[in-house]
Structures are given as C-alpha cells and as structure tokens.
Amino acid sequence: MKILVIGLDAAVPELLLQDPELVNLRRLMEAGCYGSLESIVPPITVPAWMCMATSQDPGSLGVYGFRNRRDHSYDGLEIVNARSVRALSLWDQIAMEGKRATIVGVPPNFPPRKTSGASVGCFLTPDTQTQVFTFPERHSDEIRALVGQYPVDVKGFRTENKAWLHEEIRTMTAKHFAVVRHLLTSTEWDYFQFVEIGLDRIQHGFWKHHDPLHRQHVPGSPFENVIRDYYRQLDDEIGAILELLDEETAVLVVSDHGARRLDGGFCVNEWLIREGDLALHSYPEKVTPFAQLDVDWDHTRVWSEGGYYARVFMNVKGREPRGTIAPQDYEKVRDDLKARLEATVDDEGRPLGTQVFRPEEVYRDVRNVAPDLIVHFGGLAWRSIGGVGYPQLHIQENDTGPDDCNHAQFGAFALAAPGCPLLGEVHGAHLLDIAPTLLSLGGYDIPPTMQGTSLLSRDGELVGAGVGYSEDEEALVRSRLSGLGYI
C-alpha cells in the first residue's frame, strides 16, 4: 500500500470538515474517517510537524519552537533547522524497511533531509534561486525548470497590502502543487508527504475579514471570502492529485494545529517589569524588542520571549550567568509565577483564562534547554508581546506586523485507506497518533520510541489486522525455543 500525506498547515476543523463545497475532502471523509486532531503544547508549526512524524513530544525532541536556547546564557537563541531533530521519523522507518519515502516542505527541512526518495526544502529555506534546496540535488534544477522561481513562503506576508498578499499566496500554492504532482508522477515512492504553508499565511493575513466575532472585523470587506475561497482552491488541488492515484493508495489530509481569532497582544515583559520580576538599567523611550533592552540581570528574576505563546525563563543562581533565584527556591518561585500568570486579566479586567504549563508535566522527557514555563495567554486568544515601551499591557497592534489570528489547539484530519476499519467521525485523536497509524496501515513496524497510539488499535490490539502470534503459533514457537535452550 502506498501512503500519501497532504499536510495543510493550520487547517481548522470547522472549515475543513464542515464545508459541503469541499467536494474532494467530502469524498475522502465519506470513504474513510475524519475528526478533530489535538495538537502539542505549544501548537506551533515547528516542532509540530516533526512531532507528528516522530510521534514524540517537543520535550523529547528538545525543540520548543522556531528559536531555542542553545545554553543558559541570556542571548543564546538558535533558529531551528533540519539537523535540530534527530529522532527516528516514520519516513526513516519506512526507508529502513526497504521502501522509498519522499517529503516536500515538511518543516524544518533545510538543509534538505536525505531520504530514500526525494526531499524538498520547507519555508525555512533561505533562497531557492541560488541554493540547493532538494535531495538529490538534481531536483532543484528540475523544479526551477518546471515552475521558475520556487517560492517556499510569501516574504513579508505581514502586510496591509491585502490584494498583493492574496495573489502571492494563491500563486505560491499553485506552484507548490505543480511540483507535488510532478514528483508524484516522475519518481518512485511508497510514502509521500508534503506540507502547504499557504493556508497558515492566508489565515494570519485575512482572519479579521472572515470572522464576524473578530475585534477588528471589517463588515462588507472585499476580502471576506478569501479564506473560504482558498480552502476551495486547496480542495481543487487535492482533487487533481486524487486523479493521479490508484485505489490502493492511502490518503491522509491533516493539519498540525488549528487557527482562531486573535483578540490582541499581552505585553508579557512589560507585565514582568510591573510585577517586579524584570529589571532594566533604563526604560526605553520607544517600543524596543527584548534583545535590545538594557537588562539589569543582577536584579532580574524572570524574563520572557514573545510570540504566539510565551516562553518564560527564570534567572537561577548557578544555572544562568548572573542568576538571582536560589536553587532551593526554584519551585516556590515558579509556582508563584504560574499562579500570577494564570490570574492575568484582559483589557476590561476580566480573567484572561491563561493556561500555564510546566514542561515536565506535559512532556514525557525534557531535553536541551526548555522554558521554565510555557504560557498560552487567554488560551491563545492573545499572543505574547515581548517588546517593552508600551503604555499599556494590552495592545491591538502586533510587534511583528499585522496578524489576524493565532494558532489553536485542535487541527483536523481525514483519512481514506483500502481495508481501513475506521469509518466516520473519530474522537480523541492526537497528533502523536498519526505516525503509528500510518505505519500500522502500511504494515510497517512501529518504533518503540513513538509515544502515540495507532488509531487502528483497541485495547492494545490492531483492528482488522493480525498482530503477533495466535495461541497455536505461540505454543509451537515456545516449544521450539525450549528445545533450543532459550527458555
């Protein structure tokens, strides 16, 4: 059985699974199973796609976002790349069993991973015009000959020029799918996965035009149907791909997380200053990114990095260069900080509903330098603003440019496969369950490092498949092993 995974970054269950106009998605749903898909904490593109591929959580991978602390210094943040994740993925397992696996745009994929099939870089690729962005290398020239300049992302997608943005995303997506169709038909593969980043970009750029509940909704906007129309463009592209497949191919459409309206930004470092946790030698005269602040580390206990969620770090003696928190006070200070973050309020004084996570409580393992706390302000209704110099804690503008939505905890999936016993809506699926499910569907071994459970399993046994020995077979093997002296 061949397996094709169509990754739609940030696809929303309500939009992907409930629009009757998405006729090709409906075909897959009617032929197989579908449902919401719980993502990781935090639900962010990196590391979510690799968490799906390895069936390991961010702590076990040691990757907590696009930028991670290299060490316990104050400025040691590194941008993630393909070499940041070394864990065994499902395409590695498939290759180990002698099959060909191709990945296109699965982040992080620069430098392009060496796979048993083809590998094409993701949106973290710096330049596809001058750099090799594929493995094998020949595919780079092949792709440029096919579509001209190959855009891995829309540069400057946080812009007020919405007409330009709309056209750029649609054009980029058309090129991506042209390359996917080319590789599907011109290369040998047993497993093929690609990720389309355009959906994430169009939702960040147009959600306030789409959602009447958005604080900055624009009634009657000429862009009010852009998001729904883009889902239909994706559906058309999926339909064209389905025409290339035979009936023995399993097809999974899946997202790494969802999307939701953004109510505003919470200035986390501004809050920490007011709480007495973060000290500056001098307060800036204008809004200033955290990295450019004159921090008084000798009197600072806590600081944070902004983004869709907040990574909160504590300044611990013997761990950070100029730590102020005694190691024996670490848990007491962290518990107090967690309680205060959970008590934050919105711009009208109402509880935000902020969620605060201790890494060791949400991950099976905690590798490399993890945040001390992970914070979803307002359950991700508010993003985290890392800069300082704002007159208030709650702002409507974004410190990195216009942005209409945040990520959401639940993505979506639709799976159709020959012989798959799962039909209709499936409840309780998790992102980490995807790799074991696909491996069991294809008859591959599931590595013991994988933390999820195949959706085909029930009480530890695979539905519709023989697993291990029957009673008679086990008795025969046991007798043979006994005769050989092993038992």
Summary of the structure (lengths in Angstrom):
residues: 487
radius of gyration: 23.9
end to end distance: 37.1
largest distance: 83.2
contacts: 1644
relative contact order: 0.19
helix: 34%
strand: 20%
